[in-house]
Amino acid sequence: MGCAGSSQTKGNVKKIRKPKPWKHPQPITKSQLIQLREEFWDTAPHYGGRKEIWDALREAAEADPTLAQTTLNTAGITVQNADLTVCYDERGTRYELPKYVLSEPKNLIQES
């Protein structure tokens, strides 16, 4: 039994992929992007859900898609969106990941 909108049905597992190309509201450097990601992962467990699920989501977000799927399966995480922006744990708790922790924006600027 899954949540409404869950992809966990027999033979219908969504293939994990990076989010579609996106733009940050303003051009951002790689170090600023890394700082945003660290802040998100440091604070995410304080907004609900279980720490071990957040840890698995971080591992999946930073892995290649094949390893990400294995990580999610092992942790009992169901993806609603194949780009990992919305996921659920086995208890039905919703976890939302911003695109900036999943991929780089189109307007990433090179640091000199």
C-alpha positions in Angstrom: 0.0 0.0 0.0 1.4 3.4 -0.9 0.5 7.0 -0.6 -1.6 8.8 -3.1 0.6 9.7 -6.0 3.2 7.1 -5.0 5.1 5.3 -7.7 5.4 2.0 -5.8 3.3 -0.3 -7.9 4.3 -3.6 -9.3 6.4 -3.2 -12.5 6.1 0.6 -12.4 9.2 2.0 -10.6 10.2 5.4 -11.8 13.7 5.6 -13.1 15.8 8.2 -11.1 17.0 11.2 -13.1 18.4 14.6 -12.5 15.9 17.5 -12.5 15.3 19.3 -15.8 17.6 22.3 -16.5 16.7 25.1 -14.1 17.9 28.6 -13.3 18.7 30.0 -9.9 17.0 33.4 -9.3 20.4 35.1 -9.7 23.7 33.8 -11.0 25.5 31.7 -8.3 29.0 30.4 -7.9 29.9 26.8 -7.2 31.0 27.7 -3.6 27.7 29.5 -3.0 25.8 26.4 -4.3 27.8 24.1 -2.0 27.0 26.4 0.9 23.2 26.4 0.1 23.3 22.6 -0.1 25.1 22.2 3.3 22.7 24.6 4.9 19.7 22.6 3.5 21.1 19.2 4.7 22.0 20.6 8.1 18.5 22.0 8.7 16.3 19.5 6.8 15.8 17.0 9.7 14.5 19.8 12.0 11.5 20.3 9.8 10.1 16.8 10.2 10.8 13.3 9.1 13.4 10.9 10.3 17.1 11.6 10.2 18.0 8.3 8.7 15.7 9.0 5.7 17.2 12.5 5.3 20.7 10.8 5.3 19.6 8.3 2.7 18.1 11.1 0.5 21.3 13.0 0.7 23.3 9.9 -0.3 20.9 9.3 -3.2 21.0 13.0 -4.3 24.8 12.9 -4.4 25.1 9.5 -6.2 24.7 8.5 -9.8 21.1 7.4 -10.7 21.7 3.6 -10.4 23.2 3.8 -7.0 20.6 6.4 -6.0 17.8 3.8 -6.8 19.6 1.2 -4.7 19.9 3.6 -1.8 16.2 4.6 -2.0 15.1 0.9 -2.1 17.2 0.0 0.8 15.8 2.8 2.9 12.2 2.1 1.9 11.8 5.4 0.2 9.2 5.9 -2.6 9.7 8.6 -5.2 6.7 10.6 -6.4 8.8 12.5 -8.9 11.7 10.7 -10.7 13.9 13.7 -10.1 13.7 13.1 -6.3 12.0 16.5 -5.6 9.2 14.7 -3.8 9.7 11.4 -1.9 7.9 9.4 0.9 9.1 7.1 3.6 7.4 3.9 4.5 5.3 5.7 7.1 4.0 8.1 4.5 6.0 11.1 5.6 6.6 13.5 2.7 10.2 14.8 2.0 10.8 17.6 -0.5 14.2 18.3 -2.0 15.0 21.6 -3.7 16.5 21.3 -7.2 19.7 23.0 -5.9 20.7 19.9 -3.9 20.0 17.6 -6.9 21.7 19.4 -9.8 23.6 22.5 -10.8 21.6 25.5 -12.2 22.1 26.7 -15.9 23.3 30.0 -14.6 26.2 28.7 -12.4 29.1 31.1 -12.8 32.8 30.1 -12.8 34.9 31.4 -10.0 38.2 32.9 -10.9 
